[in-house]
Amino acid sequence: MSDPVRLSAWVHGRVQGVGFRWWTRARALELGLTGYARNAADGRVHVIAEGPREHCEKLLELLRSGTTPGRVDLVVEDWGAGQGELSGFAER
């Protein structure tokens, strides 16, 4: 199996106060990812997810799918090596 990766995704749109973080957590747990989804002061949600690249790519696809709560206008992604310090997937 490949080394874990870290996906950092900034989600723009109407994504606060609509169950978006809960929905993201549920999808991430289904994919076996660790990390968190947290609200940012400017209205975005920041998602950090670690695990196999193909699972992180699937989460990214879901974030962009149009099936999320609220409305996603844009997802800005950044990739890096997994750091391994996360456990579970939290809403922050």
URNORGI-V288244 format. One record per pair of residues at least 4 apart in sequence whose C-alpha atoms are under 7 Angstrom apart, sorted by the first residue. I is the first residue (numbers start at 0). GAP is how many residues later the second one is. D is the distance in Angstrom with one decimal. If there is no record, write none. Layout:
<<I GAP D> <I GAP D>>
//
This chain:
<<1 50 6.7> <2 49 6.8> <3 46 6.4> <3 47 4.6> <3 48 4.8> <3 49 6.5> <3 77 6.6> <3 78 5.0> <4 45 5.5> <4 46 5.6> <4 47 6.2> <4 48 5.7> <4 75 5.8> <4 76 4.5> <4 77 4.1> <5 42 6.9> <5 43 5.7> <5 44 4.5> <5 45 6.9> <5 73 5.8> <5 74 5.1> <5 75 5.5> <5 76 4.6> <6 41 5.7> <6 42 5.2> <6 43 6.3> <6 49 6.5> <6 70 6.9> <6 71 6.0> <6 72 4.9> <6 73 6.7> <7 39 5.7> <7 40 4.7> <7 41 6.7> <7 69 5.7> <7 70 5.1> <7 71 6.3> <8 37 5.8> <8 38 5.0> <8 39 6.5> <8 66 6.3> <8 67 5.5> <8 68 4.4> <8 69 6.4> <9 34 6.6> <9 35 5.9> <9 36 4.7> <9 37 6.4> <9 65 5.6> <9 66 5.1> <9 67 6.5> <10 33 5.5> <10 34 5.1> <10 35 6.3> <10 61 6.7> <10 63 6.0> <10 64 4.6> <10 65 6.6> <11 32 5.0> <11 33 7.0> <11 60 5.9> <11 61 5.5> <11 62 5.1> <11 63 6.2> <12 31 6.8> <12 58 5.5> <12 59 4.6> <12 60 4.8> <12 61 6.8> <13 56 5.4> <13 57 4.9> <13 58 6.4> <14 5 5.7> <14 29 6.7> <14 30 6.7> <14 55 5.3> <14 56 6.2> <14 57 6.7> <15 4 6.6> <15 23 6.8> <15 27 6.5> <17 51 5.9> <17 52 5.6> <18 4 6.1> <18 50 6.1> <19 4 6.1> <19 48 6.7> <19 49 5.3> <19 50 6.8> <20 4 6.1> <20 16 5.6> <20 17 7.0> <20 70 6.0> <21 4 6.3> <21 69 6.7> <22 4 6.3> <23 4 6.1> <24 4 6.1> <24 64 6.0> <24 65 6.6> <24 66 6.9> <25 4 6.2> <26 4 6.4> <26 32 7.0> <27 4 6.2> <27 5 5.2> <27 31 6.6> <28 4 5.7> <28 60 6.7> <30 24 5.9> <32 16 6.1> <32 17 5.5> <32 18 5.2> <33 15 5.6> <33 16 5.2> <33 17 6.7> <33 52 5.9> <33 53 5.5> <33 54 4.9> <33 55 4.9> <34 13 5.2> <34 14 4.6> <34 15 6.1> <34 51 5.8> <34 52 6.8> <34 53 6.4> <34 54 4.6> <34 55 6.4> <35 11 5.8> <35 12 5.4> <35 13 6.6> <35 53 5.0> <35 54 4.5> <35 55 5.7> <35 56 6.7> <36 8 6.6> <36 9 5.6> <36 10 4.4> <36 11 6.4> <36 53 6.5> <36 54 5.1> <36 55 6.0> <37 7 5.6> <37 8 5.4> <37 9 6.6> <37 53 5.9> <37 54 4.5> <38 4 6.9> <38 5 6.2> <38 6 4.6> <38 7 6.4> <38 53 6.9> <39 4 5.3> <39 5 5.7> <39 6 6.7> <48 7 6.6> <49 6 6.9> <49 32 5.9> <50 4 6.7> <50 5 6.5> <51 4 6.4> <52 4 6.0> <53 4 6.2> <54 4 6.4> <55 4 6.2> <56 4 6.1> <57 4 6.2> <58 4 6.2> <59 4 6.4> <60 4 6.0> <62 5 6.7> <63 8 7.0> <63 11 6.9> <65 6 6.9>>
//
